[in-house]
């Protein structure tokens, strides 16, 4: 039959504040800073925002990897996909080299490309092209972003808010466009 994919985006910062019933007082910038930091770590998945149980995020991603991706594509070792996903979440906002990932998990480049493609199809990550010539866009290194900063924070244990903030900006831009990154060399 016919079907239609509906992509549900995570809450953005404004929606997150509304969802939590927070009201910002401009005279308290430190409160806004704390809320922004909380948002970067928790992200915008409503169930996680409500209950704050990291097990929800780990179970969700593990189920997508083991039940959806591994089952559909006949992958015999879902642990490899979990390990690869962890490595990619640790690299959010950074350029990703398939050959480096293949050395880390001891799998060929082509398999890594396929696995990353599966993770993208399942909406567990997005690879973003650099801005430039068609060759640079197609063959250049791509940056990796999580579908939600909370997923990245839970899966990777990332404590640095810089990559999480970059990821949040990417998510906001991606709602209305297909962003690319600029590589200064």
C-alpha positions, 0 to 999 in steps of 0.5 A, spaced: 500 500 500 501 507 500 505 510 506 507 516 508 513 518 512 512 523 518 518 526 521 517 528 528 522 533 530 525 534 537 523 540 541 527 546 540 529 550 546 523 555 546 518 549 545 522 545 551 521 551 555 514 551 554 513 544 555 517 544 562 512 550 564 518 555 565 518 562 564 524 567 563 525 573 567 530 577 563 533 580 569 535 573 571 540 571 565 544 566 570 537 562 570 537 562 562 544 560 562 542 554 566 536 552 562 540 553 556 545 548 559 539 543 561 536 543 554 543 541 551 544 535 556 537 533 556 535 535 549 528 535 546 525 528 546 518 529 550 519 523 554 526 524 556 524 531 558 518 529 562 522 523 566 529 524 565 531 517 565 537 516 561 535 508 560 529 511 556 534 514 551 539 508 551 533 503 550 530 507 544 537 507 540 539 500 542 532 497 540 532 501 533 539 498 532 538 491 534 530 490 532 530 495 526 536 496 523 539 489 524 533 485 523 532 489 516 539 488 514 540 482 516 546 484 521 549 478 525 553 483 530 548 489 532 554 490 538 558 493 532 553 497 530 552 500 537 560 501 538 560 505 531 554 509 534 557 510 540 564 513 536 559 517 532 556 520 537 562 522 541 564 526 534 558 530 534 560 536 530 566 534 527 568 531 521 568 524 520 573 519 516 570 512 514 577 510 514 579 512 521 572 509 524 574 502 520 580 502 523 577 503 530 572 498 529 576 493 525 571 493 519 572 495 512 571 502 509 565 499 505 562 496 511 562 502 515 559 506 509 553 501 509 552 501 517 553 509 517 548 509 511 543 504 515 544 509 522 542 515 517 536 511 514 533 510 521 534 517 523 539 516 529 544 521 525 545 525 520 551 527 516 552 534 513 556 535 507 561 541 507 559 547 502 564 547 496 564 544 489 560 538 487 566 534 488 568 537 495 561 536 497 560 528 494 567 526 496 569 531 502 569 529 509 562 530 512 560 532 519 556 528 524 550 530 528 545 527 532 537 527 531 537 530 538 542 533 543 539 529 549 541 522 545 548 525 544 549 526 551 546 520 554 550 515 548 556 519 548 557 521 556 559 528 552 560 533 558 562 539 553 557 543 551 560 546 545 559 540 540 552 540 543 550 547 542 553 546 535 548 540 534 542 544 537 544 550 532 544 545 526 537 542 528 534 549 528 537 550 521 535 543 519 528 545 520 527 549 514 533 548 510 539 543 508 545 546 512 552 545 510 558 547 513 564 551 511 571 548 512 576 554 512 582 549 510 
